[in-house]
Amino acid sequence: MILTDFEKRYFAIKELYSEVHTQSENKAFDINGNEIILDETDINNKISEMETARNIENANKETKKASGKQKLLDLGLTEEEVKALIGV
């Protein structure tokens, strides 16, 4: 899933500041409407951390998919049969 910059920022703020209830532009507010001071460095670091985690997760999925395909081939299935089963 590809996230927009807005979505990345939104999720990073939610992860860092659990008390945030609403966000507007570069401001965040708690449930009572009080503004919460945001640290842009922390937000940018969290965005990078979350992107790295997503990239690792995607790489792991691809590795597992390739491993599963190879195991099916090792069991004697043909490329066509494997493709019909898992689409690769």
PDB file of N, CA, C and O in Angstrom:
ATOM      1  N   MET A   1       0.846  -1.175   0.000  1.00  0.00           N
ATOM      2  CA  MET A   1       0.000   0.000   0.000  1.00  0.00           C
ATOM      3  C   MET A   1       0.892   1.239   0.000  1.00  0.00           C
ATOM      4  O   MET A   1       1.805   1.362   0.816  1.00  0.00           O
ATOM      5  N   ILE A   2       0.620   2.130  -0.903  1.00  0.00           N
ATOM      6  CA  ILE A   2       1.386   3.363  -0.998  1.00  0.00           C
ATOM      7  C   ILE A   2       0.621   4.456  -0.249  1.00  0.00           C
ATOM      8  O   ILE A   2      -0.564   4.688  -0.491  1.00  0.00           O
ATOM      9  N   LEU A   3       1.326   5.113   0.659  1.00  0.00           N
ATOM     10  CA  LEU A   3       0.712   6.175   1.452  1.00  0.00           C
ATOM     11  C   LEU A   3       1.138   7.542   0.929  1.00  0.00           C
ATOM     12  O   LEU A   3       2.271   7.721   0.481  1.00  0.00           O
ATOM     13  N   THR A   4       0.229   8.491   0.991  1.00  0.00           N
ATOM     14  CA  THR A   4       0.571   9.869   0.649  1.00  0.00           C
ATOM     15  C   THR A   4       1.376  10.469   1.801  1.00  0.00           C
ATOM     16  O   THR A   4       1.408   9.912   2.899  1.00  0.00           O
ATOM     17  N   ASP A   5       2.019  11.593   1.550  1.00  0.00           N
ATOM     18  CA  ASP A   5       2.761  12.276   2.612  1.00  0.00           C
ATOM     19  C   ASP A   5       1.847  12.648   3.768  1.00  0.00           C
ATOM     20  O   ASP A   5       2.234  12.569   4.934  1.00  0.00           O
ATOM     21  N   PHE A   6       0.622  13.056   3.429  1.00  0.00           N
ATOM     22  CA  PHE A   6      -0.353  13.403   4.471  1.00  0.00           C
ATOM     23  C   PHE A   6      -0.648  12.194   5.351  1.00  0.00           C
ATOM     24  O   PHE A   6      -0.674  12.302   6.577  1.00  0.00           O
ATOM     25  N   GLU A   7      -0.871  11.040   4.718  1.00  0.00           N
ATOM     26  CA  GLU A   7      -1.184   9.827   5.476  1.00  0.00           C
ATOM     27  C   GLU A   7      -0.006   9.389   6.342  1.00  0.00           C
ATOM     28  O   GLU A   7      -0.188   8.968   7.484  1.00  0.00           O
ATOM     29  N   LYS A   8       1.203   9.491   5.789  1.00  0.00           N
ATOM     30  CA  LYS A   8       2.401   9.136   6.563  1.00  0.00           C
ATOM     31  C   LYS A   8       2.487  10.013   7.813  1.00  0.00           C
ATOM     32  O   LYS A   8       2.735   9.525   8.916  1.00  0.00           O
ATOM     33  N   ARG A   9       2.281  11.301   7.621  1.00  0.00           N
ATOM     34  CA  ARG A   9       2.342  12.235   8.746  1.00  0.00           C
ATOM     35  C   ARG A   9       1.237  11.931   9.766  1.00  0.00           C
ATOM     36  O   ARG A   9       1.481  11.927  10.972  1.00  0.00           O
ATOM     37  N   TYR A  10       0.034  11.680   9.272  1.00  0.00           N
ATOM     38  CA  TYR A  10      -1.107  11.380  10.137  1.00  0.00           C
ATOM     39  C   TYR A  10      -0.801  10.169  11.028  1.00  0.00           C
ATOM     40  O   TYR A  10      -0.976  10.225  12.245  1.00  0.00           O
ATOM     41  N   PHE A  11      -0.346   9.082  10.412  1.00  0.00           N
ATOM     42  CA  PHE A  11      -0.066   7.860  11.175  1.00  0.00           C
ATOM     43  C   PHE A  11       1.113   8.042  12.133  1.00  0.00           C
ATOM     44  O   PHE A  11       1.110   7.488  13.232  1.00  0.00           O
ATOM     45  N   ALA A  12       2.113   8.810  11.723  1.00  0.00           N
ATOM     46  CA  ALA A  12       3.259   9.065  12.602  1.00  0.00           C
ATOM     47  C   ALA A  12       2.816   9.847  13.837  1.00  0.00           C
ATOM     48  O   ALA A  12       3.227   9.533  14.954  1.00  0.00           O
ATOM     49  N   ILE A  13       1.989  10.852  13.638  1.00  0.00           N
ATOM     50  CA  ILE A  13       1.497  11.645  14.773  1.00  0.00           C
ATOM     51  C   ILE A  13       0.645  10.774  15.690  1.00  0.00           C
ATOM     52  O   ILE A  13       0.779  10.847  16.912  1.00  0.00           O
ATOM     53  N   LYS A  14      -0.225   9.954  15.116  1.00  0.00           N
ATOM     54  CA  LYS A  14      -1.064   9.071  15.943  1.00  0.00           C
ATOM     55  C   LYS A  14      -0.198   8.113  16.762  1.00  0.00           C
ATOM     56  O   LYS A  14      -0.528   7.800  17.906  1.00  0.00           O
ATOM     57  N   GLU A  15       0.898   7.652  16.181  1.00  0.00           N
ATOM     58  CA  GLU A  15       1.792   6.729  16.875  1.00  0.00           C
ATOM     59  C   GLU A  15       2.559   7.437  17.998  1.00  0.00           C
ATOM     60  O   GLU A  15       2.755   6.874  19.075  1.00  0.00           O
ATOM     61  N   LEU A  16       2.981   8.654  17.738  1.00  0.00           N
ATOM     62  CA  LEU A  16       3.783   9.398  18.722  1.00  0.00           C
ATOM     63  C   LEU A  16       2.941  10.057  19.817  1.00  0.00           C
ATOM     64  O   LEU A  16       3.348  10.122  20.977  1.00  0.00           O
ATOM     65  N   TYR A  17       1.786  10.535  19.436  1.00  0.00           N
ATOM     66  CA  TYR A  17       0.958  11.318  20.353  1.00  0.00           C
ATOM     67  C   TYR A  17      -0.422  10.660  20.476  1.00  0.00           C
ATOM     68  O   TYR A  17      -1.353  11.014  19.753  1.00  0.00           O
ATOM     69  N   SER A  18      -0.538   9.721  21.378  1.00  0.00           N
ATOM     70  CA  SER A  18      -1.793   8.970  21.520  1.00  0.00           C
ATOM     71  C   SER A  18      -2.961   9.851  21.944  1.00  0.00           C
ATOM     72  O   SER A  18      -4.118   9.493  21.727  1.00  0.00           O
ATOM     73  N   GLU A  19      -2.671  10.993  22.543  1.00  0.00           N
ATOM     74  CA  GLU A  19      -3.740  11.878  23.008  1.00  0.00           C
ATOM     75  C   GLU A  19      -4.353  12.720  21.883  1.00  0.00           C
ATOM     76  O   GLU A  19      -5.362  13.391  22.101  1.00  0.00           O
ATOM     77  N   VAL A  20      -3.757  12.692  20.683  1.00  0.00           N
ATOM     78  CA  VAL A  20      -4.293  13.475  19.565  1.00  0.00           C
ATOM     79  C   VAL A  20      -5.637  12.904  19.142  1.00  0.00           C
ATOM     80  O   VAL A  20      -5.791  11.707  18.900  1.00  0.00           O
ATOM     81  N   HIS A  21      -6.604  13.813  19.062  1.00  0.00           N
ATOM     82  CA  HIS A  21      -7.956  13.431  18.657  1.00  0.00           C
ATOM     83  C   HIS A  21      -8.241  13.905  17.232  1.00  0.00           C
ATOM     84  O   HIS A  21      -8.853  13.185  16.443  1.00  0.00           O
ATOM     85  N   THR A  22      -7.797  15.118  16.908  1.00  0.00           N
ATOM     86  CA  THR A  22      -7.982  15.654  15.557  1.00  0.00           C
ATOM     87  C   THR A  22      -6.717  16.355  15.100  1.00  0.00           C
ATOM     88  O   THR A  22      -5.919  16.838  15.904  1.00  0.00           O
ATOM     89  N   GLN A  23      -6.557  16.396  13.769  1.00  0.00           N
ATOM     90  CA  GLN A  23      -5.418  17.076  13.177  1.00  0.00           C
ATOM     91  C   GLN A  23      -5.922  18.022  12.100  1.00  0.00           C
ATOM     92  O   GLN A  23      -6.873  17.728  11.376  1.00  0.00           O
ATOM     93  N   SER A  24      -5.258  19.161  12.019  1.00  0.00           N
ATOM     94  CA  SER A  24      -5.598  20.140  10.997  1.00  0.00           C
ATOM     95  C   SER A  24      -4.311  20.842  10.579  1.00  0.00           C
ATOM     96  O   SER A  24      -3.643  21.483  11.390  1.00  0.00           O
ATOM     97  N   GLU A  25      -3.976  20.707   9.291  1.00  0.00           N
ATOM     98  CA  GLU A  25      -2.730  21.290   8.784  1.00  0.00           C
ATOM     99  C   GLU A  25      -1.561  20.814   9.641  1.00  0.00           C
ATOM    100  O   GLU A  25      -1.322  19.610   9.735  1.00  0.00           O
ATOM    101  N   ASN A  26      -0.834  21.729  10.264  1.00  0.00           N
ATOM    102  CA  ASN A  26       0.313  21.371  11.109  1.00  0.00           C
ATOM    103  C   ASN A  26      -0.023  21.440  12.590  1.00  0.00           C
ATOM    104  O   ASN A  26       0.873  21.573  13.423  1.00  0.00           O
ATOM    105  N   LYS A  27      -1.286  21.352  12.921  1.00  0.00           N
ATOM    106  CA  LYS A  27      -1.706  21.415  14.318  1.00  0.00           C
ATOM    107  C   LYS A  27      -2.436  20.136  14.698  1.00  0.00           C
ATOM    108  O   LYS A  27      -3.044  19.469  13.861  1.00  0.00           O
ATOM    109  N   ALA A  28      -2.358  19.815  15.982  1.00  0.00           N
ATOM    110  CA  ALA A  28      -3.069  18.648  16.508  1.00  0.00           C
ATOM    111  C   ALA A  28      -3.759  19.060  17.793  1.00  0.00           C
ATOM    112  O   ALA A  28      -3.281  19.930  18.521  1.00  0.00           O
ATOM    113  N   PHE A  29      -4.905  18.417  18.067  1.00  0.00           N
ATOM    114  CA  PHE A  29      -5.709  18.783  19.228  1.00  0.00           C
ATOM    115  C   PHE A  29      -6.149  17.534  19.975  1.00  0.00           C
ATOM    116  O   PHE A  29      -6.361  16.474  19.386  1.00  0.00           O
ATOM    117  N   ASP A  30      -6.283  17.690  21.302  1.00  0.00           N
ATOM    118  CA  ASP A  30      -6.800  16.581  22.101  1.00  0.00           C
ATOM    119  C   ASP A  30      -8.324  16.586  22.045  1.00  0.00           C
ATOM    120  O   ASP A  30      -8.926  17.395  21.338  1.00  0.00           O
ATOM    121  N   ILE A  31      -8.932  15.687  22.785  1.00  0.00           N
ATOM    122  CA  ILE A  31     -10.392  15.541  22.745  1.00  0.00           C
ATOM    123  C   ILE A  31     -11.122  16.796  23.246  1.00  0.00           C
ATOM    124  O   ILE A  31     -12.279  17.023  22.893  1.00  0.00           O
ATOM    125  N   ASN A  32     -10.447  17.604  24.064  1.00  0.00           N
ATOM    126  CA  ASN A  32     -11.051  18.833  24.594  1.00  0.00           C
ATOM    127  C   ASN A  32     -10.771  20.049  23.723  1.00  0.00           C
ATOM    128  O   ASN A  32     -11.179  21.162  24.055  1.00  0.00           O
ATOM    129  N   GLY A  33     -10.072  19.839  22.603  1.00  0.00           N
ATOM    130  CA  GLY A  33      -9.772  20.957  21.706  1.00  0.00           C
ATOM    131  C   GLY A  33      -8.500  21.691  22.059  1.00  0.00           C
ATOM    132  O   GLY A  33      -8.186  22.705  21.435  1.00  0.00           O
ATOM    133  N   ASN A  34      -7.756  21.209  23.046  1.00  0.00           N
ATOM    134  CA  ASN A  34      -6.495  21.846  23.412  1.00  0.00           C
ATOM    135  C   ASN A  34      -5.422  21.467  22.395  1.00  0.00           C
ATOM    136  O   ASN A  34      -5.299  20.307  22.003  1.00  0.00           O
ATOM    137  N   GLU A  35      -4.650  22.468  21.977  1.00  0.00           N
ATOM    138  CA  GLU A  35      -3.597  22.202  20.992  1.00  0.00           C
ATOM    139  C   GLU A  35      -2.461  21.410  21.631  1.00  0.00           C
ATOM    140  O   GLU A  35      -2.050  21.686  22.759  1.00  0.00           O
ATOM    141  N   ILE A  36      -1.969  20.436  20.901  1.00  0.00           N
ATOM    142  CA  ILE A  36      -0.833  19.635  21.344  1.00  0.00           C
ATOM    143  C   ILE A  36       0.375  20.070  20.526  1.00  0.00           C
ATOM    144  O   ILE A  36       0.318  20.111  19.297  1.00  0.00           O
ATOM    145  N   ILE A  37       1.464  20.394  21.207  1.00  0.00           N
ATOM    146  CA  ILE A  37       2.679  20.831  20.537  1.00  0.00           C
ATOM    147  C   ILE A  37       3.349  19.614  19.902  1.00  0.00           C
ATOM    148  O   ILE A  37       3.615  18.615  20.570  1.00  0.00           O
ATOM    149  N   LEU A  38       3.615  19.718  18.600  1.00  0.00           N
ATOM    150  CA  LEU A  38       4.222  18.621  17.856  1.00  0.00           C
ATOM    151  C   LEU A  38       5.699  18.896  17.614  1.00  0.00           C
ATOM    152  O   LEU A  38       6.086  20.029  17.326  1.00  0.00           O
ATOM    153  N   ASP A  39       6.511  17.872  17.729  1.00  0.00           N
ATOM    154  CA  ASP A  39       7.945  17.978  17.457  1.00  0.00           C
ATOM    155  C   ASP A  39       8.183  17.438  16.044  1.00  0.00           C
ATOM    156  O   ASP A  39       8.077  16.235  15.805  1.00  0.00           O
ATOM    157  N   GLU A  40       8.503  18.335  15.119  1.00  0.00           N
ATOM    158  CA  GLU A  40       8.655  17.952  13.711  1.00  0.00           C
ATOM    159  C   GLU A  40       9.783  16.944  13.503  1.00  0.00           C
ATOM    160  O   GLU A  40       9.678  16.069  12.644  1.00  0.00           O
ATOM    161  N   THR A  41      10.857  17.058  14.278  1.00  0.00           N
ATOM    162  CA  THR A  41      11.967  16.102  14.155  1.00  0.00           C
ATOM    163  C   THR A  41      11.497  14.709  14.534  1.00  0.00           C
ATOM    164  O   THR A  41      11.801  13.740  13.838  1.00  0.00           O
ATOM    165  N   ASP A  42      10.755  14.599  15.634  1.00  0.00           N
ATOM    166  CA  ASP A  42      10.221  13.302  16.054  1.00  0.00           C
ATOM    167  C   ASP A  42       9.275  12.731  15.000  1.00  0.00           C
ATOM    168  O   ASP A  42       9.295  11.532  14.721  1.00  0.00           O
ATOM    169  N   ILE A  43       8.454  13.591  14.422  1.00  0.00           N
ATOM    170  CA  ILE A  43       7.503  13.145  13.404  1.00  0.00           C
ATOM    171  C   ILE A  43       8.251  12.621  12.178  1.00  0.00           C
ATOM    172  O   ILE A  43       7.928  11.549  11.665  1.00  0.00           O
ATOM    173  N   ASN A  44       9.240  13.366  11.712  1.00  0.00           N
ATOM    174  CA  ASN A  44      10.007  12.935  10.540  1.00  0.00           C
ATOM    175  C   ASN A  44      10.766  11.637  10.811  1.00  0.00           C
ATOM    176  O   ASN A  44      10.855  10.773   9.939  1.00  0.00           O
ATOM    177  N   ASN A  45      11.312  11.500  12.019  1.00  0.00           N
ATOM    178  CA  ASN A  45      12.010  10.263  12.384  1.00  0.00           C
ATOM    179  C   ASN A  45      11.042   9.082  12.417  1.00  0.00           C
ATOM    180  O   ASN A  45      11.383   7.985  11.976  1.00  0.00           O
ATOM    181  N   LYS A  46       9.845   9.303  12.935  1.00  0.00           N
ATOM    182  CA  LYS A  46       8.840   8.241  13.013  1.00  0.00           C
ATOM    183  C   LYS A  46       8.388   7.838  11.607  1.00  0.00           C
ATOM    184  O   LYS A  46       8.185   6.654  11.338  1.00  0.00           O
ATOM    185  N   ILE A  47       8.231   8.812  10.714  1.00  0.00           N
ATOM    186  CA  ILE A  47       7.869   8.506   9.329  1.00  0.00           C
ATOM    187  C   ILE A  47       8.939   7.611   8.700  1.00  0.00           C
ATOM    188  O   ILE A  47       8.612   6.620   8.047  1.00  0.00           O
ATOM    189  N   SER A  48      10.206   7.956   8.893  1.00  0.00           N
ATOM    190  CA  SER A  48      11.302   7.148   8.348  1.00  0.00           C
ATOM    191  C   SER A  48      11.293   5.748   8.945  1.00  0.00           C
ATOM    192  O   SER A  48      11.476   4.761   8.234  1.00  0.00           O
ATOM    193  N   GLU A  49      11.081   5.669  10.242  1.00  0.00           N
ATOM    194  CA  GLU A  49      11.031   4.376  10.930  1.00  0.00           C
ATOM    195  C   GLU A  49       9.898   3.509  10.385  1.00  0.00           C
ATOM    196  O   GLU A  49      10.080   2.314  10.149  1.00  0.00           O
ATOM    197  N   MET A  50       8.744   4.112  10.189  1.00  0.00           N
ATOM    198  CA  MET A  50       7.588   3.373   9.696  1.00  0.00           C
ATOM    199  C   MET A  50       7.791   2.929   8.236  1.00  0.00           C
ATOM    200  O   MET A  50       7.375   1.833   7.861  1.00  0.00           O
ATOM    201  N   GLU A  51       8.430   3.779   7.415  1.00  0.00           N
ATOM    202  CA  GLU A  51       8.719   3.413   6.031  1.00  0.00           C
ATOM    203  C   GLU A  51       9.702   2.246   5.981  1.00  0.00           C
ATOM    204  O   GLU A  51       9.543   1.331   5.174  1.00  0.00           O
ATOM    205  N   THR A  52      10.708   2.280   6.837  1.00  0.00           N
ATOM    206  CA  THR A  52      11.679   1.193   6.899  1.00  0.00           C
ATOM    207  C   THR A  52      10.991  -0.106   7.296  1.00  0.00           C
ATOM    208  O   THR A  52      11.256  -1.153   6.706  1.00  0.00           O
ATOM    209  N   ALA A  53      10.122  -0.049   8.277  1.00  0.00           N
ATOM    210  CA  ALA A  53       9.389  -1.246   8.714  1.00  0.00           C
ATOM    211  C   ALA A  53       8.517  -1.798   7.583  1.00  0.00           C
ATOM    212  O   ALA A  53       8.447  -3.013   7.394  1.00  0.00           O
ATOM    213  N   ARG A  54       7.848  -0.908   6.826  1.00  0.00           N
ATOM    214  CA  ARG A  54       7.022  -1.354   5.694  1.00  0.00           C
ATOM    215  C   ARG A  54       7.886  -1.998   4.609  1.00  0.00           C
ATOM    216  O   ARG A  54       7.506  -3.015   4.029  1.00  0.00           O
ATOM    217  N   ASN A  55       9.049  -1.402   4.339  1.00  0.00           N
ATOM    218  CA  ASN A  55       9.942  -1.961   3.320  1.00  0.00           C
ATOM    219  C   ASN A  55      10.443  -3.340   3.721  1.00  0.00           C
ATOM    220  O   ASN A  55      10.518  -4.244   2.889  1.00  0.00           O
ATOM    221  N   ILE A  56      10.787  -3.503   4.997  1.00  0.00           N
ATOM    222  CA  ILE A  56      11.241  -4.805   5.486  1.00  0.00           C
ATOM    223  C   ILE A  56      10.113  -5.825   5.388  1.00  0.00           C
ATOM    224  O   ILE A  56      10.334  -6.963   4.974  1.00  0.00           O
ATOM    225  N   GLU A  57       8.919  -5.421   5.764  1.00  0.00           N
ATOM    226  CA  GLU A  57       7.762  -6.318   5.696  1.00  0.00           C
ATOM    227  C   GLU A  57       7.507  -6.770   4.252  1.00  0.00           C
ATOM    228  O   GLU A  57       7.249  -7.946   3.996  1.00  0.00           O
ATOM    229  N   ASN A  58       7.584  -5.824   3.319  1.00  0.00           N
ATOM    230  CA  ASN A  58       7.369  -6.162   1.905  1.00  0.00           C
ATOM    231  C   ASN A  58       8.458  -7.098   1.392  1.00  0.00           C
ATOM    232  O   ASN A  58       8.171  -8.039   0.652  1.00  0.00           O
ATOM    233  N   ALA A  59       9.697  -6.846   1.778  1.00  0.00           N
ATOM    234  CA  ALA A  59      10.800  -7.715   1.364  1.00  0.00           C
ATOM    235  C   ALA A  59      10.617  -9.117   1.931  1.00  0.00           C
ATOM    236  O   ALA A  59      10.867 -10.107   1.245  1.00  0.00           O
ATOM    237  N   ASN A  60      10.180  -9.199   3.184  1.00  0.00           N
ATOM    238  CA  ASN A  60       9.941 -10.508   3.803  1.00  0.00           C
ATOM    239  C   ASN A  60       8.842 -11.277   3.075  1.00  0.00           C
ATOM    240  O   ASN A  60       8.946 -12.489   2.890  1.00  0.00           O
ATOM    241  N   LYS A  61       7.787 -10.570   2.663  1.00  0.00           N
ATOM    242  CA  LYS A  61       6.699 -11.212   1.926  1.00  0.00           C
ATOM    243  C   LYS A  61       7.216 -11.791   0.610  1.00  0.00           C
ATOM    244  O   LYS A  61       6.881 -12.918   0.246  1.00  0.00           O
ATOM    245  N   GLU A  62       8.032 -11.014  -0.098  1.00  0.00           N
ATOM    246  CA  GLU A  62       8.578 -11.479  -1.374  1.00  0.00           C
ATOM    247  C   GLU A  62       9.500 -12.676  -1.168  1.00  0.00           C
ATOM    248  O   GLU A  62       9.484 -13.616  -1.963  1.00  0.00           O
ATOM    249  N   THR A  63      10.301 -12.649  -0.107  1.00  0.00           N
ATOM    250  CA  THR A  63      11.200 -13.763   0.192  1.00  0.00           C
ATOM    251  C   THR A  63      10.403 -15.022   0.497  1.00  0.00           C
ATOM    252  O   THR A  63      10.736 -16.104   0.013  1.00  0.00           O
ATOM    253  N   LYS A  64       9.353 -14.884   1.297  1.00  0.00           N
ATOM    254  CA  LYS A  64       8.524 -16.034   1.639  1.00  0.00           C
ATOM    255  C   LYS A  64       7.801 -16.583   0.406  1.00  0.00           C
ATOM    256  O   LYS A  64       7.646 -17.795   0.255  1.00  0.00           O
ATOM    257  N   LYS A  65       7.366 -15.688  -0.460  1.00  0.00           N
ATOM    258  CA  LYS A  65       6.684 -16.110  -1.677  1.00  0.00           C
ATOM    259  C   LYS A  65       7.644 -16.915  -2.565  1.00  0.00           C
ATOM    260  O   LYS A  65       7.279 -17.966  -3.092  1.00  0.00           O
ATOM    261  N   ALA A  66       8.865 -16.412  -2.723  1.00  0.00           N
ATOM    262  CA  ALA A  66       9.863 -17.115  -3.531  1.00  0.00           C
ATOM    263  C   ALA A  66      10.226 -18.453  -2.899  1.00  0.00           C
ATOM    264  O   ALA A  66      10.404 -19.448  -3.602  1.00  0.00           O
ATOM    265  N   SER A  67      10.334 -18.478  -1.585  1.00  0.00           N
ATOM    266  CA  SER A  67      10.654 -19.714  -0.875  1.00  0.00           C
ATOM    267  C   SER A  67       9.542 -20.743  -1.054  1.00  0.00           C
ATOM    268  O   SER A  67       9.816 -21.915  -1.314  1.00  0.00           O
ATOM    269  N   GLY A  68       8.302 -20.315  -0.918  1.00  0.00           N
ATOM    270  CA  GLY A  68       7.164 -21.204  -1.100  1.00  0.00           C
ATOM    271  C   GLY A  68       7.106 -21.754  -2.510  1.00  0.00           C
ATOM    272  O   GLY A  68       6.812 -22.932  -2.712  1.00  0.00           O
ATOM    273  N   LYS A  69       7.390 -20.896  -3.495  1.00  0.00           N
ATOM    274  CA  LYS A  69       7.398 -21.333  -4.884  1.00  0.00           C
ATOM    275  C   LYS A  69       8.462 -22.406  -5.086  1.00  0.00           C
ATOM    276  O   LYS A  69       8.212 -23.433  -5.718  1.00  0.00           O
ATOM    277  N   GLN A  70       9.646 -22.156  -4.543  1.00  0.00           N
ATOM    278  CA  GLN A  70      10.735 -23.122  -4.707  1.00  0.00           C
ATOM    279  C   GLN A  70      10.396 -24.452  -4.033  1.00  0.00           C
ATOM    280  O   GLN A  70      10.726 -25.511  -4.567  1.00  0.00           O
ATOM    281  N   LYS A  71       9.758 -24.415  -2.895  1.00  0.00           N
ATOM    282  CA  LYS A  71       9.368 -25.644  -2.204  1.00  0.00           C
ATOM    283  C   LYS A  71       8.379 -26.460  -3.043  1.00  0.00           C
ATOM    284  O   LYS A  71       8.468 -27.686  -3.105  1.00  0.00           O
ATOM    285  N   LEU A  72       7.435 -25.763  -3.687  1.00  0.00           N
ATOM    286  CA  LEU A  72       6.494 -26.459  -4.560  1.00  0.00           C
ATOM    287  C   LEU A  72       7.210 -27.083  -5.758  1.00  0.00           C
ATOM    288  O   LEU A  72       6.899 -28.202  -6.166  1.00  0.00           O
ATOM    289  N   LEU A  73       8.164 -26.351  -6.310  1.00  0.00           N
ATOM    290  CA  LEU A  73       8.939 -26.899  -7.423  1.00  0.00           C
ATOM    291  C   LEU A  73       9.751 -28.110  -6.964  1.00  0.00           C
ATOM    292  O   LEU A  73       9.857 -29.105  -7.681  1.00  0.00           O
ATOM    293  N   ASP A  74      10.320 -28.017  -5.764  1.00  0.00           N
ATOM    294  CA  ASP A  74      11.104 -29.131  -5.211  1.00  0.00           C
ATOM    295  C   ASP A  74      10.237 -30.366  -4.978  1.00  0.00           C
ATOM    296  O   ASP A  74      10.734 -31.491  -5.011  1.00  0.00           O
ATOM    297  N   LEU A  75       8.947 -30.157  -4.745  1.00  0.00           N
ATOM    298  CA  LEU A  75       8.029 -31.287  -4.553  1.00  0.00           C
ATOM    299  C   LEU A  75       7.642 -31.941  -5.879  1.00  0.00           C
ATOM    300  O   LEU A  75       6.985 -32.982  -5.903  1.00  0.00           O
ATOM    301  N   GLY A  76       8.057 -31.319  -6.972  1.00  0.00           N
ATOM    302  CA  GLY A  76       7.811 -31.915  -8.276  1.00  0.00           C
ATOM    303  C   GLY A  76       6.758 -31.229  -9.119  1.00  0.00           C
ATOM    304  O   GLY A  76       6.463 -31.695 -10.220  1.00  0.00           O
ATOM    305  N   LEU A  77       6.190 -30.153  -8.649  1.00  0.00           N
ATOM    306  CA  LEU A  77       5.217 -29.425  -9.456  1.00  0.00           C
ATOM    307  C   LEU A  77       5.939 -28.707 -10.591  1.00  0.00           C
ATOM    308  O   LEU A  77       7.106 -28.335 -10.466  1.00  0.00           O
ATOM    309  N   THR A  78       5.233 -28.521 -11.690  1.00  0.00           N
ATOM    310  CA  THR A  78       5.810 -27.782 -12.819  1.00  0.00           C
ATOM    311  C   THR A  78       5.612 -26.283 -12.583  1.00  0.00           C
ATOM    312  O   THR A  78       4.834 -25.867 -11.725  1.00  0.00           O
ATOM    313  N   GLU A  79       6.332 -25.494 -13.364  1.00  0.00           N
ATOM    314  CA  GLU A  79       6.179 -24.030 -13.281  1.00  0.00           C
ATOM    315  C   GLU A  79       4.722 -23.632 -13.533  1.00  0.00           C
ATOM    316  O   GLU A  79       4.187 -22.747 -12.865  1.00  0.00           O
ATOM    317  N   GLU A  80       4.096 -24.288 -14.492  1.00  0.00           N
ATOM    318  CA  GLU A  80       2.705 -23.970 -14.829  1.00  0.00           C
ATOM    319  C   GLU A  80       1.768 -24.281 -13.662  1.00  0.00           C
ATOM    320  O   GLU A  80       0.844 -23.519 -13.377  1.00  0.00           O
ATOM    321  N   GLU A  81       2.016 -25.404 -12.994  1.00  0.00           N
ATOM    322  CA  GLU A  81       1.172 -25.777 -11.852  1.00  0.00           C
ATOM    323  C   GLU A  81       1.350 -24.793 -10.699  1.00  0.00           C
ATOM    324  O   GLU A  81       0.384 -24.394 -10.048  1.00  0.00           O
ATOM    325  N   VAL A  82       2.595 -24.412 -10.462  1.00  0.00           N
ATOM    326  CA  VAL A  82       2.864 -23.438  -9.397  1.00  0.00           C
ATOM    327  C   VAL A  82       2.204 -22.105  -9.735  1.00  0.00           C
ATOM    328  O   VAL A  82       1.599 -21.466  -8.874  1.00  0.00           O
ATOM    329  N   LYS A  83       2.322 -21.698 -10.973  1.00  0.00           N
ATOM    330  CA  LYS A  83       1.719 -20.435 -11.405  1.00  0.00           C
ATOM    331  C   LYS A  83       0.199 -20.475 -11.223  1.00  0.00           C
ATOM    332  O   LYS A  83      -0.408 -19.489 -10.805  1.00  0.00           O
ATOM    333  N   ALA A  84      -0.404 -21.615 -11.538  1.00  0.00           N
ATOM    334  CA  ALA A  84      -1.853 -21.763 -11.375  1.00  0.00           C
ATOM    335  C   ALA A  84      -2.258 -21.697  -9.905  1.00  0.00           C
ATOM    336  O   ALA A  84      -3.332 -21.194  -9.574  1.00  0.00           O
ATOM    337  N   LEU A  85      -1.393 -22.207  -9.023  1.00  0.00           N
ATOM    338  CA  LEU A  85      -1.699 -22.213  -7.593  1.00  0.00           C
ATOM    339  C   LEU A  85      -1.501 -20.854  -6.934  1.00  0.00           C
ATOM    340  O   LEU A  85      -2.367 -20.383  -6.196  1.00  0.00           O
ATOM    341  N   ILE A  86      -0.371 -20.234  -7.200  1.00  0.00           N
ATOM    342  CA  ILE A  86      -0.035 -18.999  -6.467  1.00  0.00           C
ATOM    343  C   ILE A  86       0.164 -17.784  -7.341  1.00  0.00           C
ATOM    344  O   ILE A  86       0.393 -16.689  -6.829  1.00  0.00           O
ATOM    345  N   GLY A  87       0.082 -17.947  -8.635  1.00  0.00           N
ATOM    346  CA  GLY A  87       0.143 -16.789  -9.523  1.00  0.00           C
ATOM    347  C   GLY A  87       1.521 -16.210  -9.750  1.00  0.00           C
ATOM    348  O   GLY A  87       1.637 -15.054 -10.156  1.00  0.00           O
ATOM    349  N   VAL A  88       2.579 -16.984  -9.499  1.00  0.00           N
ATOM    350  CA  VAL A  88       3.936 -16.498  -9.784  1.00  0.00           C
ATOM    351  C   VAL A  88       4.691 -17.489 -10.626  1.00  0.00           C
ATOM    352  O   VAL A  88       5.850 -17.254 -10.967  1.00  0.00           O
TER     353      VAL A  88
END
